[in-house]
């Protein structure tokens, strides 16, 4: 339910579903990654960073949290300078 709806553009319902999973299992890597991506897409960088950092702590070898961290840094950079 959660990831499919997220891929279809709905972020409210998947956010709730992933939050429920994370509440029950704070080490759910896939849920942490999707929540980070949702917050990044919403430009909520502080929340996104929290989920990214937690995902990296859960599994530092997983590539998606590192990819999202790169996106986060890229989006926060002021390219006018």
C-alpha positions in Angstrom: 0.0 0.0 0.0 2.5 2.6 1.2 5.2 2.5 -1.5 2.7 2.0 -4.4 0.7 5.0 -3.4 3.9 7.0 -2.9 5.0 6.2 -6.4 1.6 7.3 -7.7 2.1 10.8 -6.2 0.2 10.4 -2.9 2.4 11.3 0.0 0.0 11.8 2.9 -1.3 8.3 3.2 2.1 6.6 2.6 3.6 8.9 5.2 1.1 7.7 7.8 1.6 4.1 6.9 5.4 4.4 7.0 5.2 6.3 10.3 3.2 3.4 11.7 5.8 0.9 10.6 8.6 3.0 12.0 6.7 3.3 15.4 6.6 -0.5 15.6 10.1 -1.1 14.1 12.4 1.9 14.3 14.9 -0.1 12.2 12.7 -0.6 9.2 15.1 0.6 6.5 12.7 0.7 3.6 10.2 2.8 5.7 13.0 5.2 6.8 14.2 5.6 3.2 10.7 6.3 1.9 10.0 8.8 4.6 13.2 10.6 3.9 12.3 10.7 0.2 8.8 12.0 0.9 10.2 14.8 3.1 12.9 15.6 0.6 10.3 15.9 -2.1 8.3 18.2 0.2 11.4 20.3 0.7 11.3 19.6 4.4 15.0 19.2 4.7 15.3 19.0 8.4 12.9 16.1 8.7 14.4 14.4 5.6 17.9 14.6 7.2 16.6 13.0 10.4 15.2 10.0 8.4 18.4 9.8 6.3 20.7 9.8 9.3 18.6 7.2 11.1 18.6 5.0 7.9 22.4 5.3 7.6 22.7 4.4 11.3 20.5 1.3 10.8 22.6 0.1 7.8 25.6 2.1 6.7 26.1 -0.1 3.6 22.7 0.5 2.1 23.0 2.7 -0.9 19.7 4.6 -0.9 20.2 6.6 2.3 23.6 7.8 0.9 21.9 8.7 -2.5 19.2 10.7 -0.6 21.9 12.4 1.5 23.6 13.5 -1.8 20.2 14.8 -3.1 19.6 16.6 0.2 23.0 18.3 0.1 22.6 19.2 -3.6 19.1 20.7 -3.1 20.3 22.8 -0.1 23.3 24.2 -1.9 22.9 27.8 -3.1 24.0 27.6 -6.8 23.9 31.3 -7.3 27.4 31.8 -5.7 
